[in-house]
């Protein structure tokens, strides 16, 4: 949806439902920082629930897919990020990529990944007031570059991880610059 048309009420179309979900999830970001610090899987479940309410059956809301390895990988992610001393931008990048690659819910995974990254930025003090707009940084860098960077991460090499984290950090930086134009 063009930015100048992004305003509620959204039409009852697929793009309209996605926009409504994005706006609902965005309102959750700041409030989930404390939850993220102690229970990141609960925060991910909340983001999915908010995004997909009235779009998937109630019993699927906030529940990861039952496919082999999904639950274990989510648990590993939660263990790693809660114990990590890495900078917030790095942790946010890993969370973003891991949720995108794993697609744990099977619906709204991209939205959950981007929102979870923002929650980490808030929780880690990088963006305590949730003012940055890293999604605008992603748009600015381009969908093709985003896809390539995620593929690099998914490849599992140290170089691929470095390329993804560099890309992610650039999107956060551009999102912060965009926020300055809005606030300034």
C-alpha positions in Angstrom: 0.0 0.0 0.0 1.4 3.4 -0.9 2.6 5.3 2.2 0.3 8.2 1.6 -2.7 5.8 1.7 -1.6 4.0 4.9 -4.3 5.2 7.2 -7.2 3.4 9.0 -9.8 2.3 8.4 -8.1 -0.2 6.0 -10.1 -1.9 3.4 -11.1 -5.6 3.9 -8.6 -6.8 1.3 -5.4 -8.7 1.7 -3.2 -5.6 1.6 -5.7 -3.9 4.0 -5.5 -6.8 6.4 -1.7 -6.8 6.3 -1.6 -3.0 7.0 -4.1 -3.4 9.9 -1.9 -6.2 11.3 1.3 -4.1 10.9 -0.3 -1.2 12.8 -1.6 -3.5 15.5 1.8 -5.1 16.0 3.6 -1.8 16.0 1.5 -0.7 19.0 2.8 -3.8 20.9 6.5 -3.1 20.4 7.3 -0.9 23.3 5.2 -2.8 25.8 6.8 -6.1 25.0 10.4 -5.1 25.9 10.1 -6.3 29.5 8.5 -9.6 28.4 11.3 -10.0 25.8 13.9 -9.8 28.5 12.5 -12.7 30.5 10.4 -14.7 28.1 11.2 -14.0 24.4 9.1 -16.9 23.2 6.1 -15.4 24.9 6.8 -12.1 23.2 7.0 -13.8 19.8 3.7 -15.6 20.5 2.0 -12.2 21.4 3.2 -10.6 18.2 1.8 -13.4 16.2 -1.5 -13.4 18.1 -1.9 -9.6 17.6 -1.0 -9.9 13.9 -3.3 -12.8 13.0 -6.3 -12.3 15.3 -9.4 -12.9 13.1 -7.2 -14.3 10.3 -6.3 -17.8 11.5 -8.1 -20.2 13.7 -7.9 -19.3 17.4 -5.9 -22.4 18.3 -3.1 -21.4 15.8 -2.6 -17.9 17.3 0.8 -17.6 18.9 1.5 -21.3 18.4 4.6 -22.4 16.4 4.3 -25.0 13.7 4.7 -28.5 14.8 7.2 -29.4 12.1 10.3 -31.1 13.2 12.9 -28.8 14.7 10.8 -25.7 14.9 10.2 -25.7 18.7 13.8 -26.7 19.4 15.2 -24.0 17.2 13.0 -21.4 18.8 14.1 -22.5 22.3 17.7 -22.3 21.2 17.1 -18.8 19.9 15.5 -17.7 23.2 18.3 -19.2 25.2 21.0 -17.5 23.0 19.4 -14.1 23.0 18.6 -13.9 26.7 22.1 -14.8 27.6 23.9 -12.8 25.0 26.2 -9.9 25.8 26.3 -8.9 22.1 25.3 -5.4 21.1 21.5 -4.8 20.7 21.7 -4.3 16.9 23.5 -7.6 16.5 20.9 -9.5 18.7 18.1 -7.8 16.9 19.6 -8.8 13.6 19.9 -12.5 14.6 16.3 -12.5 15.9 15.0 -10.9 12.7 16.9 -13.4 10.4 16.2 -16.4 12.5 12.4 -15.8 12.6 12.4 -15.0 8.9 14.3 -18.2 8.0 12.5 -20.5 10.4 9.0 -19.1 9.7 7.9 -20.6 13.0 4.2 -19.7 12.7 3.5 -20.3 9.0 1.7 -16.9 8.8 2.8 -13.3 9.4 6.3 -14.5 10.0 7.9 -11.6 8.2 5.8 -9.1 10.3 6.7 -11.0 13.5 10.4 -11.0 12.5 10.5 -7.3 11.9 8.5 -6.5 15.0 10.6 -8.8 17.2 13.7 -7.0 15.9 12.2 -3.7 17.0 11.3 -5.2 20.4 15.0 -6.2 20.9 16.1 -2.7 19.9 13.8 -1.3 22.6 14.7 -4.0 25.2 18.5 -3.5 24.6 18.3 0.3 24.9 19.2 0.9 21.2 15.9 2.6 20.6 14.3 2.8 24.1 11.4 4.9 22.9 10.7 2.8 19.7 11.1 5.9 17.5 13.2 4.4 14.7 11.6 2.9 11.6 13.9 0.1 10.5 11.2 -1.0 8.0 11.8 2.2 6.1 15.5 1.3 6.0 14.6 -2.1 4.6 12.5 -0.4 1.9 15.3 2.0 1.1 17.8 -0.8 0.8 15.4 -2.8 -1.5 13.6 -6.1 -1.4 16.1 -7.8 -3.6 19.0 -6.9 -1.3 16.9 -7.9 1.7 16.3 -11.3 0.2 20.0 -11.8 -0.7 21.0 -10.8 2.8 18.6 -13.3 4.4 19.8 -16.0 2.0 23.4 -15.2 3.1 22.3 -15.7 6.7 20.4 -18.9 5.9 23.6 -20.3 4.3 25.1 -20.6 7.8 28.6 -19.4 7.0 30.4 -16.7 9.1 30.6 -14.6 6.0 26.9 -14.9 5.4 26.1 -14.0 8.9 28.4 -10.9 8.6 26.7 -9.8 5.4 23.3 -10.2 7.0 24.3 -8.3 10.1 25.9 -5.5 8.0 22.7 -5.3 6.0 20.5 -5.3 9.1 22.6 -2.6 10.8 22.3 -0.4 7.7 18.5 -0.8 7.8 18.4 0.2 11.4 20.7 3.2 10.7 18.5 4.3 7.8 15.4 3.8 9.9 16.9 6.0 12.6 17.7 8.7 10.0 14.1 8.5 8.7 12.8 8.9 12.2 14.9 12.1 12.6 13.2 13.6 9.6 9.8 12.8 11.1 10.7 14.2 14.5 12.8 17.0 13.5 
